[in-house]
């Protein structure tokens, strides 16, 4: 007596796609959204969500503390005490460099390691579109994570001030200075992080390279500049890649470079900082466009 095996027959069939068909813009936007979801750990395990939101909580702490002090001291008849200003808070956002070192490799490296780039570029998507989507995703997250604490600080200061309307009208310049300074910092770190991550398919190597670049340039700049005092700085301050967007922050808020920085006393320090910023930005974009040019398709 023979045993006859049993099986199942599935009639899946095929049917034409009748939905809306997008072109390059739709593909770029889809990749942009997918990159944001991956960076924030959306639809992934809690481990992937942990680092981004812990860093967001950390950079929000100064705003909460500042508002709390303002609330406690508002009825004591003393001058308002602030532990941090809006300009200084942009510097706190540089702590998100760690976020860039963690997320940029996670967004870029798997595409090369898993060899999905030919599949992506088989669609109406070019290397430029790919770069725009990836850099745009990291920039958007960095901007949001740097801007939200500023919103907490501004709204909190309004609520604990003697007059919310008076505080608002007295700080209208903050409404444009903060977004501009934060955007300059966000796109700068995003381009550098994504450019470095594009050079390898190993996330650990890319993350270490990002941190190493900022540490080495910071140490080198400090060694060359040495001890400085107001009016006696050095142009070598621009070697510090980490500090360059903070020089531009000063230009936005103060219209000149802060005298307490290594560029103090340097002729045309503002133009020097701006030129270095643009050079680094263009170099990073050039590296990305070279890595994802036509040959990648």
Secondary structure, DSSP 8 states (H G I E B T S, - for coil): ------------------S----HHHHHHHHHHHHHHHHHTTTS-HHHHHHHHHHHHHHHHHHHHHHHHHHHHTTTTS----S--HHHHHHHGGGGHHHHHHHHHHHHHHHHHTT-HHHHHTSS--HHHHHHHHHHHHHHHHHHHHHHHHHHHHHHHHHHSS-HHHHHHHTTTHHHHHHHHHHHHHHHHHHHHHHHHTT-S-HHHHHHHHHHHHHHHHHHHHHHH-S-BTTB--GGGGG-TTTHHHHHHHHHHHSS--TTSTTTT-TTHHHHHHHHHHHHHHHHHHHHHHHTSGGG-
